[in-house]
Amino acid sequence: LFRSMNIETIYKKYKIKKNLQEHMLRVASVAWSIYDSFDVGVDKNMLIQGALFHDMGNIIKFDLTHFPEFNEPEGLEYWQKIQDDYIEKYGKDEHQATVLIMRELGLSEELINLVHKMNFGLLCEHRDSGRWELKILHYVDMRVGPFGVLSYEERMNDVKKRYAKVPDDEFNKIAEDVREGLLSCGKDIEKQIFAHCSIKPEDITDESIKPYMEKLKDFVIQ
């Protein structure tokens, strides 16, 4: 059933907020643009599907009052109900919810495992692994902020600022010296990736990913 649906239809079925849809589409677009300029063999479907589904359960952790403009046109009450429904159905852990949704969609366990490993605390492990899909997938997620594509440094500064107000977030549970080490590993991953690319990190912008965003709207699960 799901294999005949495009990504927009799936997002609609799961009532994914517009800003979250755009985030995942941007992350997938950055992944695709890297894939197109990469000189090492990478599983394109794994990369794009991982990016398109990696935050499916994220409404569970949203503070719906934080960006009130993202609640429009439906309004806060509507999204509060959706959030409550998600928690009732999938539990309070957004990562686990994403895994459960991906299983419902019939996605492969290999892909689910890849997405499950997109954890900030594993950045140094990813740097030292030989798995390009994992490196690229984690990196591209760290290039997209709430309003568009950012440099790695801008995005990490944005995360530090935003999550400073959320003391129980996993980002803040890591000691500062360990966190800085992880951020450094993320920078190393960027260097590893672009050593195999015909483009540079600064070539990836909102403008450059527009053609991919358009193509992805009709993307169908393989």
C-alpha positions in Angstrom: 0.0 0.0 0.0 2.6 2.5 1.1 4.9 1.7 -1.8 2.4 3.4 -4.2 2.3 6.6 -2.1 4.5 9.6 -2.7 6.2 11.3 0.3 3.6 14.2 0.5 0.8 11.7 0.8 2.6 9.8 3.6 3.3 13.0 5.5 -0.4 13.9 5.2 -1.5 10.5 6.4 0.8 10.9 9.5 -0.3 14.5 10.0 3.3 15.7 9.9 3.6 19.4 10.6 4.5 21.6 7.6 7.8 22.8 9.2 8.8 19.2 10.0 7.9 18.1 6.4 10.1 20.9 5.1 13.0 20.0 7.4 13.0 16.4 6.3 12.6 17.4 2.6 15.6 19.8 3.0 17.7 17.2 4.7 16.9 14.7 1.9 17.7 17.4 -0.7 21.1 18.1 0.9 21.8 14.3 0.9 20.8 14.0 -2.7 23.0 17.0 -3.7 26.0 15.3 -1.9 25.2 12.0 -3.6 25.3 13.6 -7.0 28.8 14.9 -6.5 30.2 12.0 -4.5 33.0 9.8 -5.9 32.4 6.7 -3.7 29.5 4.2 -4.2 26.6 5.0 -1.8 23.1 3.5 -1.6 21.0 6.4 -2.9 17.7 5.0 -1.8 18.9 4.3 1.7 20.3 7.9 1.9 17.2 9.7 0.6 14.6 7.5 2.4 16.6 7.8 5.7 16.5 11.6 5.4 12.8 11.6 4.4 11.7 9.6 7.5 14.3 10.3 10.1 12.1 12.7 12.3 8.6 11.2 11.7 7.9 11.0 15.5 9.3 14.4 16.4 6.0 16.1 17.2 6.2 14.1 20.5 9.1 16.3 21.8 7.9 19.6 20.3 7.2 22.6 22.6 4.2 23.7 20.5 4.4 27.3 21.9 8.0 27.8 20.8 7.4 28.8 17.2 3.7 29.7 17.2 3.8 30.5 13.5 4.5 26.8 12.8 1.0 26.0 14.3 -0.8 27.9 11.6 -3.3 27.6 9.9 -4.7 24.7 12.0 -3.8 26.3 15.4 -2.3 25.2 18.7 -5.3 23.2 19.9 -5.3 21.1 16.7 -1.6 20.2 17.0 -1.8 19.6 20.7 -4.4 16.9 19.9 -2.1 15.4 17.3 0.8 15.4 19.8 -1.4 13.7 22.4 -2.5 11.1 19.9 1.1 10.3 18.9 2.1 9.9 22.6 -0.9 7.6 23.2 -0.1 5.5 20.2 3.7 5.5 20.1 4.9 6.5 23.6 6.9 9.4 24.9 10.2 8.7 23.1 10.3 10.4 19.6 13.1 8.1 18.4 11.2 5.0 19.2 8.1 6.5 17.6 10.0 7.1 14.4 11.2 3.4 14.4 7.6 2.2 14.9 6.3 4.4 12.1 9.0 3.3 9.7 8.0 -0.3 10.5 4.4 0.5 9.8 5.5 1.8 6.5 7.2 -1.5 5.7 10.7 0.1 5.5 13.7 -2.3 5.8 15.3 -3.0 9.2 18.6 -2.0 7.7 17.2 1.5 6.9 15.5 1.7 10.4 18.8 0.8 12.0 20.6 3.5 10.0 18.1 6.1 11.1 18.1 4.9 14.7 21.9 5.5 14.8 21.5 9.2 14.0 22.3 10.1 17.6 24.5 13.1 18.5 26.3 11.0 21.1 27.5 8.6 18.3 29.2 11.2 16.1 32.7 10.1 16.9 31.8 6.5 16.3 30.3 7.5 12.9 33.5 9.4 12.1 35.5 6.3 12.6 33.2 3.9 10.8 33.4 3.0 7.1 29.7 3.5 6.5 29.2 6.5 4.2 25.4 6.4 4.3 25.6 6.9 8.1 28.2 9.7 7.9 26.3 11.5 5.2 22.9 11.1 6.8 24.0 12.3 10.2 25.9 15.2 8.6 23.1 16.5 6.4 20.7 16.6 9.4 23.3 18.9 11.0 23.1 21.3 8.0 19.4 22.1 8.2 17.9 24.5 10.8 14.2 25.4 11.5 14.2 27.9 8.6 16.6 26.5 6.0 20.1 25.4 5.2 22.9 26.6 7.5 26.7 25.9 7.7 27.7 23.2 10.1 29.0 25.8 12.6 25.8 28.0 12.3 23.6 25.0 12.9 25.5 23.8 15.9 25.5 27.3 17.4 21.7 27.4 16.7 21.3 24.0 18.5 23.3 25.2 21.5 21.2 28.3 21.8 17.8 26.6 21.4 18.5 23.6 23.6 20.0 25.7 26.4 16.3 26.3 27.3 15.5 22.6 27.3 17.6 21.2 30.2 16.4 17.6 29.8 17.2 17.3 26.1 19.9 14.7 25.3 22.1 17.5 24.0 22.4 19.0 27.5 22.8 15.6 29.2 26.3 15.4 27.7 29.1 17.1 29.7 30.4 20.2 27.9 33.9 18.9 27.2 32.4 15.7 25.7 30.0 17.7 23.7 32.8 19.8 22.2 34.6 16.6 21.3 31.5 15.3 19.5 31.1 18.6 17.7 34.7 18.3 16.6 34.0 14.8 15.3 31.1 16.2 13.3 33.5 18.7 11.7 35.8 15.8 10.9 32.9 14.0 9.2 32.3 17.1 7.0 36.0 17.0 6.0 35.8 13.3 5.2 32.7 13.7 3.0 33.9 16.7 1.0 37.3 15.1 0.4 35.2 12.9 -2.0 32.9 15.6 -3.4 33.1 17.9 -6.4 31.3 20.6 -4.4 32.3 22.4 -1.2 30.2 22.7 2.0 29.4 26.3 1.2 28.0 25.3 -2.2 25.0 23.8 -0.4 22.4 26.5 0.1 18.6 26.9 0.1 18.9 28.0 -3.6 21.1 25.1 -4.6 18.7 22.4 -3.2 15.5 23.8 -4.7 15.5 21.4 -7.7 15.9 18.5 -5.4 13.0 19.7 -3.2 10.8 19.8 -6.2 11.8 16.3 -7.3 11.3 14.9 -3.8 7.6 15.9 -3.6 6.8 13.0 -6.0 9.3 10.6 -4.4 7.8 7.1 -3.9 9.1 4.5 -1.5 11.1 1.9 -3.3 
